[in-house]
Amino acid sequence: MSTLLFDEPGPRARRRIKIATVLGALAALALVVLAVRQFAANGQLGAEQWAPFATWPMWRYLLGGAWSTVLAAVVSAALAMALGLVLALGRLSSRRWLRAPAAAYVEVVRTVPALLLVYVVLFALPKYGMDLPLFWKLAVPLTVSNAAAFAEIFRAGILSVERGQTEAGLAVGLTRGQTMRMIVLPQAARRVLPSIVSQSVGLLKDTSLGFIVSYGELFYSGKVLAAYNGLLIQTYLVIALMYLVVNASLSKLARVLERRSSARV
């Protein structure tokens, strides 16, 4: 049984993947051990260096940055998914005047780094009288960038639904729009849910671009905190751990959803 977006690897490919995974894990472990030894040799693991992170004011400040990160990610993901669905339907439309602009948007935006879009919103738009609020200077570029990725995810999901589903809907008197809305889209959304969660993980990491526009997300909060307390390594390690916990949880959710989706097929 093939998966939604790629062919299931065979026995030889799975063996190579396992070997590469083990080697990668060993290399990562070696780097961690080396880093810990260097930190210890330079006195960065002393209790006095970590004591400030045992206080509530420190964590209250970092959790405030984490909340700003989650807020930006949720709003951007919701808008990007809505726009992505519209683009996916446009690309699948039989009308060329809808299909061509949607395809052009997806193909162009997928090649443009999100960082460049942030600079466009930050520096180019104000020259034309479009100076967005601070929050939207981050949310708009993330929405524009990720909408193209969500569009391809939704398009793949729609195309994965058996053609007979559409024909059955038309046969009972539904219009094409009703068939898409009531029959095809619910099945497609269920199938691509793991991919949507995985893409949302990437979007969450992209919120770290907020430091460019001085939006108070987690990474920017850590930058300010490190400048204040002088504990550069400790602060960024704590922030990295916070990102790791959130992203690992979302990745675990994506794997669970993928297993449940496979079990229904």
Order of alpha helices (4+ residues) and beta strands (2+ residues): alpha-alpha-alpha-alpha-alpha-alpha-alpha-alpha-alpha-alpha-alpha
